[in-house]
Amino acid sequence: MAGQRVGEHLGERMTSLGEFIAAQRRAAQLSLRQLSEQAGVSNPYLSQIERGLRRPSAEVLQQLAKALQVSAETLFVRAGILDPDDGRPDVVGAIWADERLSSAQKTALLAVYAEFARDQAASEMSTNRQGNRT
């Protein structure tokens, strides 16, 4: 039952992310095709993201954020990669603000960071489930 709730929550989050991306695209007066070209992702893939059918990687979120001129952190929070209220330093903002790094380096660092954060969250969830069984 708990797994089903997590799956439903993730589905809701992906739909919300997709809806947000679609709204930002429309606000920027971009067609789906124009945004896909600017972000360097395929038109069908972007359509699936907007409809909540696909979960984009941190790298794709970075590319979409850049093309939409929104912060990557905003998309990471909407995708559930980052928790806005976790009280941790703004790692994403710090990486983006560091002028010593190239865009490719920032993307790589953020992809690694997002993967580590996801792994840690999964580990904590597993630990909490095991703790609740005892």
N, CA and C of each residue as an Amber inpcrd file, in Angstrom:
protein
   402
   0.8190000  -1.1910000   0.0000000   0.0000000   0.0000000   0.0000000
   0.8650000   1.2580000   0.0000000   1.9240000   1.2510000   0.8370000
   2.7990000   2.4200000   0.8990000   3.4950000   2.6380000  -0.4290000
   3.9080000   1.5420000  -1.0930000   4.5560000   1.6570000  -2.3940000
   3.6410000   2.2750000  -3.4280000   2.3520000   1.9190000  -3.3290000
   1.3750000   2.4830000  -4.2470000   1.2370000   3.9840000  -4.0230000
   1.2210000   4.4090000  -2.7460000   1.1220000   5.8440000  -2.4470000
   2.3340000   6.5940000  -2.9730000   3.5360000   6.0070000  -2.8020000
   4.7580000   6.6480000  -3.3070000   4.6700000   6.7690000  -4.8130000
   4.2170000   5.7010000  -5.4820000   4.0840000   5.7340000  -6.9400000
   3.0880000   6.7850000  -7.3970000   1.9630000   6.8890000  -6.6760000
   0.9650000   7.9020000  -7.0170000   1.5320000   9.3000000  -6.8140000
   2.2710000   9.4860000  -5.7160000   2.8640000  10.7880000  -5.4310000
   3.8680000  11.1620000  -6.5210000   4.6950000  10.2050000  -6.9410000
   5.6700000  10.4610000  -7.9950000   4.9540000  10.8110000  -9.2910000
   3.8800000  10.0810000  -9.5900000   3.1070000  10.3780000 -10.7940000
   2.5250000  11.7750000 -10.7530000   2.0260000  12.1730000  -9.5930000
   1.4830000  13.5250000  -9.4390000   2.5800000  14.5600000  -9.6200000
   3.7590000  14.2840000  -9.0640000   4.8650000  15.2240000  -9.1680000
   5.3010000  15.3750000 -10.6220000   5.3570000  14.2670000 -11.3680000
   5.7740000  14.3280000 -12.7630000   4.7390000  15.0910000 -13.5900000
   3.4560000  14.8720000 -13.2950000   2.4150000  15.6220000 -13.9950000
   2.5600000  17.1100000 -13.6840000   2.7860000  17.4270000 -12.4170000
   2.9630000  18.8150000 -12.0130000   4.1760000  19.4310000 -12.7010000
   5.2730000  18.6780000 -12.7680000   6.4750000  19.1670000 -13.4540000
   6.1660000  19.4200000 -14.9220000   5.5090000  18.4580000 -15.5520000
   5.1700000  18.5990000 -16.9680000   4.2580000  19.7870000 -17.2220000
   3.2730000  19.9470000 -16.3520000   2.3550000  21.0800000 -16.4860000
   3.1090000  22.3950000 -16.3180000   4.0510000  22.4220000 -15.3640000
   4.8330000  23.6350000 -15.1370000   5.6900000  23.9610000 -16.3600000
   6.3440000  22.9500000 -16.9180000   7.1800000  23.1610000 -18.1040000
   6.3220000  23.6540000 -19.2670000   5.1620000  23.0350000 -19.4480000
   4.2690000  23.4590000 -20.5350000   3.8150000  24.9090000 -20.3320000
   3.4950000  25.2690000 -19.0930000   3.0600000  26.6370000 -18.8040000
   4.1910000  27.6330000 -19.0640000   5.4080000  27.2670000 -18.6720000
   6.5520000  28.1470000 -18.9120000   6.8090000  28.2860000 -20.4070000
   6.6630000  27.1910000 -21.1360000   6.8600000  27.2160000 -22.5930000
   5.8470000  28.1540000 -23.2350000   4.5850000  28.0410000 -22.8170000
   3.5480000  28.9170000 -23.3830000   3.8000000  30.3780000 -23.0000000
   4.2240000  30.6150000 -21.7680000   4.5130000  31.9880000 -21.3290000
   5.6540000  32.5920000 -22.1430000   6.5990000  31.7450000 -22.5390000
   7.7240000  32.2130000 -23.3590000   7.3510000  32.2720000 -24.8410000
   6.1080000  31.9320000 -25.1450000   5.5900000  31.9240000 -26.5090000
   6.4420000  31.0440000 -27.4260000   6.7320000  29.8310000 -26.9070000
   7.4950000  28.8610000 -27.6800000   6.6020000  27.6780000 -28.0250000
   6.7580000  27.1770000 -29.2200000   6.0560000  25.9410000 -29.5710000
   6.8270000  24.7770000 -28.9450000   6.1940000  23.6380000 -28.9020000
   6.8480000  22.4350000 -28.3870000   8.1180000  22.1620000 -29.1960000
   8.0060000  22.3110000 -30.4860000   9.1530000  22.0670000 -31.3730000
  10.2870000  23.0690000 -31.1060000   9.9470000  24.3370000 -30.9210000
  10.9760000  25.3460000 -30.6520000  11.7090000  25.0500000 -29.3480000
  10.9600000  24.7070000 -28.3000000  11.6050000  24.3980000 -27.0260000
  12.4570000  23.1470000 -27.1400000  11.9680000  22.1400000 -27.8380000
  12.7510000  20.9150000 -27.9740000  14.0630000  21.1900000 -28.6950000
  14.0300000  22.0480000 -29.7030000  15.2580000  22.4060000 -30.4270000
  16.2080000  23.1940000 -29.5330000  15.6760000  24.1650000 -28.7840000
  16.5230000  24.9860000 -27.9160000  17.1280000  24.1750000 -26.7760000
  16.3800000  23.2010000 -26.2770000  16.8610000  22.4000000 -25.1530000
  17.6770000  21.1940000 -25.6160000  17.6160000  20.8910000 -26.8990000
  18.3820000  19.7610000 -27.4160000  17.7820000  18.4080000 -27.0560000
  16.4500000  18.3580000 -26.9520000  15.7630000  17.0860000 -26.6980000
  14.7640000  16.8590000 -27.8290000  14.3810000  15.6130000 -28.0310000
  13.4550000  15.3400000 -29.1310000  12.0610000  15.8640000 -28.8140000
  11.3540000  16.2000000 -29.8580000   9.9960000  16.7020000 -29.7360000
   9.0840000  15.6820000 -29.0340000   9.1070000  14.3890000 -29.4170000
   8.2450000  13.4170000 -28.7270000   8.6000000  13.2620000 -27.2430000
   9.8920000  13.2950000 -26.9300000  10.3330000  13.1550000 -25.5360000
   9.8180000  14.3300000 -24.6970000   9.9540000  15.5480000 -25.2250000
   9.4550000  16.7300000 -24.5130000   7.9390000  16.6420000 -24.3240000
   7.2340000  16.1920000 -25.3300000   5.7900000  16.0270000 -25.2160000
   5.4450000  15.0450000 -24.0920000   6.1960000  13.9630000 -23.9990000
   5.9500000  12.9760000 -22.9390000   6.2500000  13.5580000 -21.5590000
   7.2750000  14.3810000 -21.4580000   7.5930000  15.0460000 -20.1860000
   6.4410000  15.9610000 -19.7880000   5.9740000  16.7640000 -20.7350000
   4.8920000  17.7030000 -20.4430000   3.6060000  16.9840000 -20.0240000
   3.3900000  15.7850000 -20.5390000   2.1840000  15.0280000 -20.1860000
   2.3970000  14.1620000 -18.9430000   3.5860000  14.2370000 -18.3560000
   3.8620000  13.4780000 -17.1350000   4.1200000  12.0040000 -17.3700000
   4.4570000  11.6340000 -18.6030000   4.6820000  10.2300000 -18.9260000
   6.1380000   9.8140000 -18.7930000   7.0430000  10.7690000 -18.8100000
   8.4720000  10.4830000 -18.7130000   9.0790000  11.3160000 -17.6070000
  10.0560000  10.7230000 -16.9250000  10.7840000  11.4310000 -15.8700000
  12.1270000  11.8730000 -16.4570000  12.3120000  13.1760000 -16.6230000
  13.5590000  13.6480000 -17.2330000  14.7260000  13.5520000 -16.2610000
  15.9100000  13.3700000 -16.8150000  17.1320000  13.3360000 -16.0120000
  17.4690000  14.7550000 -15.5630000  18.3980000  14.8380000 -14.6300000
  18.8490000  16.1540000 -14.1620000  19.4400000  16.9520000 -15.3210000
  20.1340000  16.2750000 -16.2180000  20.7430000  16.9660000 -17.3580000
  19.6730000  17.5580000 -18.2720000  18.6230000  16.8050000 -18.5310000
  17.5290000  17.3120000 -19.3770000  16.8370000  18.4790000 -18.6770000
  16.6430000  18.3590000 -17.3650000  16.0370000  19.4740000 -16.6240000
  16.9000000  20.7280000 -16.7420000  18.2160000  20.5440000 -16.6790000
  19.1410000  21.6820000 -16.8340000  18.9490000  22.3440000 -18.1920000
  18.8770000  21.5250000 -19.2340000  18.7350000  22.0450000 -20.5880000
  17.3970000  22.7760000 -20.7470000  16.3440000  22.2010000 -20.1850000
  15.0290000  22.8520000 -20.2620000  15.0190000  24.1640000 -19.4900000
  15.6490000  24.1570000 -18.3120000  15.7050000  25.3820000 -17.5030000
  16.4100000  26.4950000 -18.2640000  17.5040000  26.1460000 -18.8940000
  18.2690000  27.1480000 -19.6530000  17.4310000  27.6910000 -20.8160000
  16.7780000  26.7910000 -21.5380000  15.9750000  27.2160000 -22.6880000
  14.7700000  28.0500000 -22.2570000  14.1880000  27.7170000 -21.1010000
  13.0180000  28.4500000 -20.6090000  13.3920000  29.6780000 -19.7850000
  14.6710000  29.8230000 -19.5030000  15.1860000  30.9280000 -18.6890000
  14.5540000  30.9310000 -17.2990000  14.5080000  29.7360000 -16.6930000
  14.0970000  29.5800000 -15.2960000  15.2450000  28.8890000 -14.5780000
  15.2500000  28.9410000 -13.2680000  16.3470000  28.3080000 -12.5440000
  16.2010000  26.7950000 -12.5910000  17.3240000  26.1270000 -12.7150000
  17.3160000  24.6660000 -12.6960000  16.7960000  24.1700000 -11.3550000
  17.0960000  24.9090000 -10.3040000  16.6390000  24.5160000  -8.9730000
  15.1090000  24.4340000  -8.9370000  14.4360000  25.3460000  -9.5880000
  12.9750000  25.3260000  -9.6370000  12.4850000  24.0180000 -10.2400000
  13.0920000  23.6100000 -11.3480000  12.6920000  22.3550000 -11.9790000
  13.0860000  21.1580000 -11.1210000  14.2520000  21.2270000 -10.4660000
  14.6810000  20.1230000  -9.5990000  13.7080000  19.9430000  -8.4350000
  13.2480000  21.0420000  -7.8700000  12.2880000  20.9590000  -6.7660000
  10.9880000  20.3500000  -7.2780000  10.5060000  20.8150000  -8.4160000
   9.2510000  20.2900000  -8.9710000   9.3650000  18.8220000  -9.3500000
  10.5710000  18.3850000  -9.7260000  10.7850000  16.9810000 -10.0870000
  11.0250000  16.1010000  -8.8630000  11.1800000  16.7330000  -7.7000000
  11.4040000  15.9650000  -6.4830000  12.8590000  15.6150000  -6.2450000
  13.7650000  16.1910000  -7.0110000  15.1950000  15.9290000  -6.8280000
  15.7070000  16.6880000  -5.6130000  15.1990000  17.8930000  -5.4340000
  15.5750000  18.7140000  -4.2860000  14.3450000  19.0280000  -3.4550000
  14.5530000  19.1300000  -2.1520000  13.4900000  19.5060000  -1.2310000
  13.6910000  20.9750000  -0.8760000  12.7300000  21.8450000  -1.1720000
  12.9200000  23.2700000  -0.9180000  12.9990000  23.6160000   0.5640000
  12.4940000  22.7320000   1.4160000  12.4260000  23.0360000   2.8400000
  13.3520000  22.1720000   3.6760000  14.4070000  21.6370000   3.0600000
  15.2520000  20.7290000   3.8290000  16.3080000  21.4390000   4.6680000
  16.4110000  22.7620000   4.5540000  17.3450000  23.5190000   5.3810000
  18.7960000  23.3690000   4.9650000  19.0370000  22.7060000   3.8630000
  20.4070000  22.5160000   3.3820000  20.8180000  23.7040000   2.5280000
  22.1210000  23.8810000   2.3710000  22.5850000  24.9890000   1.5220000
  22.0740000  24.8280000   0.0930000  21.9860000  25.9030000  -0.5970000
  21.5280000  25.9090000  -1.9810000  22.6820000  25.4730000  -2.8880000
  22.8760000  24.1680000  -2.9740000  23.9750000  23.6110000  -3.7590000
  23.7950000  23.9480000  -5.2340000  22.5830000  23.7730000  -5.7210000
  22.3180000  24.0390000  -7.1370000  22.6070000  25.5020000  -7.4660000
  22.1230000  26.3920000  -6.6220000  22.3710000  27.8190000  -6.8420000
  23.8540000  28.1520000  -6.8050000  24.5750000  27.5240000  -5.8770000
  26.0190000  27.7750000  -5.7660000  26.7520000  27.2970000  -7.0120000
  26.3620000  26.1340000  -7.5080000  27.0140000  25.6190000  -8.7190000
  26.7250000  26.5400000  -9.8950000  25.4550000  26.9380000 -10.0500000
  25.1030000  27.8250000 -11.1600000  25.8110000  29.1730000 -11.0680000
  26.0210000  29.6590000  -9.8430000  26.6180000  30.9790000  -9.6560000
  28.1350000  30.9820000  -9.8490000  28.7590000  29.8180000  -9.8030000
  30.2180000  29.7490000  -9.8930000  30.6690000  30.0080000 -11.3270000
  31.2270000  31.1730000 -11.5490000  31.6380000  31.5850000 -12.8930000
  32.8940000  30.8720000 -13.3830000  33.5630000  30.1510000 -12.4790000
  34.7660000  29.4180000 -12.8770000  34.4350000  28.1370000 -13.6340000
  33.1810000  27.7080000 -13.5590000  32.7800000  26.4560000 -14.1940000
  32.0900000  26.7200000 -15.5230000  32.3580000  25.8330000 -16.4780000
  31.6530000  25.9350000 -17.7580000  30.2470000  25.3790000 -17.5880000
  29.4030000  25.6440000 -18.5580000  28.0350000  25.1360000 -18.5160000
  28.0350000  23.6090000 -18.4800000  28.9140000  22.9920000 -19.2540000
  29.0080000  21.5290000 -19.2720000  29.4440000  20.9910000 -17.9080000
  30.3830000  21.6650000 -17.2630000  30.8360000  21.2370000 -15.9360000
  29.6980000  21.3760000 -14.9140000  28.9500000  22.4730000 -15.0110000
  27.8240000  22.6720000 -14.0920000  26.7860000  21.5730000 -14.2730000
  26.4820000  21.2580000 -15.5160000  25.5090000  20.2080000 -15.8060000
  25.9680000  18.8720000 -15.2450000  27.2400000  18.5530000 -15.4390000
  27.7750000  17.2840000 -14.9330000  27.7230000  17.2400000 -13.4060000
  28.1410000  18.3080000 -12.7620000  28.1020000  18.3550000 -11.2960000
  26.6800000  18.2120000 -10.7680000  25.7430000  18.8950000 -11.3920000
  24.3600000  18.8420000 -10.9380000  23.7510000  17.4650000 -11.1780000
  24.1310000  16.8060000 -12.2510000  23.6340000  15.4560000 -12.5020000
  24.1440000  14.4960000 -11.4310000  25.4200000  14.6160000 -11.0850000
  25.9900000  13.7670000 -10.0330000  25.3350000  14.0770000  -8.6950000
  25.1880000  15.3460000  -8.3870000  24.5550000  15.7570000  -7.1320000
  23.1260000  15.2160000  -7.0330000  22.3790000  15.3540000  -8.1080000
  20.9930000  14.8770000  -8.1090000  20.9410000  13.3660000  -7.8960000
  21.8480000  12.6300000  -8.5170000  21.8860000  11.1750000  -8.3470000
  22.2190000  10.8060000  -6.9060000  23.2060000  11.4750000  -6.3230000
  23.5500000  11.2190000  -4.9190000  22.3730000  11.5380000  -4.0000000
  21.6970000  12.6560000  -4.2540000  20.5550000  13.0450000  -3.4200000
  19.4290000  12.0200000  -3.5330000  19.1780000  11.5290000  -4.7510000
  18.1500000  10.5030000  -4.9620000  18.5210000   9.2130000  -4.2380000
  19.7900000   8.7900000  -4.3670000  20.2520000   7.5740000  -3.6960000
  20.1100000   7.6970000  -2.1840000  20.4780000   8.8510000  -1.6490000
  20.3890000   9.0560000  -0.2070000  18.9360000   9.0270000   0.2610000
  18.0690000   9.6630000  -0.5020000  16.6500000   9.6640000  -0.1380000
  16.0830000   8.2440000  -0.1660000  16.4660000   7.4560000  -1.1620000
  15.9990000   6.0670000  -1.2440000  16.5430000   5.2590000  -0.0720000
  17.7990000   5.4870000   0.2860000  18.4080000   4.7870000   1.4160000
  17.6950000   5.1410000   2.7170000  17.4030000   6.4270000   2.9090000
  16.7040000   6.8680000   4.1170000  15.2960000   6.2930000   4.1770000
  14.6290000   6.2190000   3.0260000  13.2840000   5.6680000   2.9820000
  13.3220000   4.1790000   3.3500000  14.3130000   3.4660000   2.8290000
  14.4660000   2.0440000   3.1360000  14.7420000   1.8420000   4.6220000
  15.6120000   2.6640000   5.1890000  15.9320000   2.5830000   6.6110000
  14.6990000   2.8550000   7.4590000  13.9210000   3.8530000   7.0690000
  12.6970000   4.1890000   7.8150000  11.6850000   3.0410000   7.7550000
  11.5660000   2.4010000   6.5810000  10.6430000   1.2740000   6.4510000
  11.0810000   0.1160000   7.3340000  12.3850000  -0.1410000   7.3570000
  12.8880000  -1.2330000   8.1920000  12.6950000  -0.9060000   9.6720000
  12.8550000   0.3300000  10.0460000  12.6640000   0.7550000  11.4260000
  11.2180000   0.6370000  11.8600000  10.2980000   0.8540000  10.9190000
   8.8770000   0.7600000  11.2470000   8.4150000  -0.6820000  11.4210000
   9.1900000  -1.6490000  10.9200000   8.8230000  -3.0600000  11.0260000
   9.1650000  -3.6370000  12.3880000  10.1250000  -3.0260000  13.0820000
  10.5690000  -3.5850000  14.3790000   9.7330000  -3.0980000  15.5100000
